[in-house]
Amino acid sequence: MGLLAERGETGSAAGQASLAILIFQDLAAVGLVLLVPLMGGAGGSAAEVLFTLVKALLIIGVVLVLARYSFPGCSTTWPAPIDTNCFC
């Protein structure tokens, strides 16, 4: 992302695709980290892992909703293209 930002291409199709892939990878990593105790045998039951996963998804949802309404100038549609001027 640094290279795309340096070139001013974060708003391009390639920049947006890169950002989407990075966000997906981050969210996938969170899910895998939550499953590590279950796979290692040292953690709790499957119900405990599922409960933790549901809590994580709720927190992610709340953060997305709060971000949407805290910065309404950044987008008119959901999801929206990156607007570098929305925080000014």
Disulfide bonds with the S-S distance in Angstrom:
Cys74-Cys86 2.20
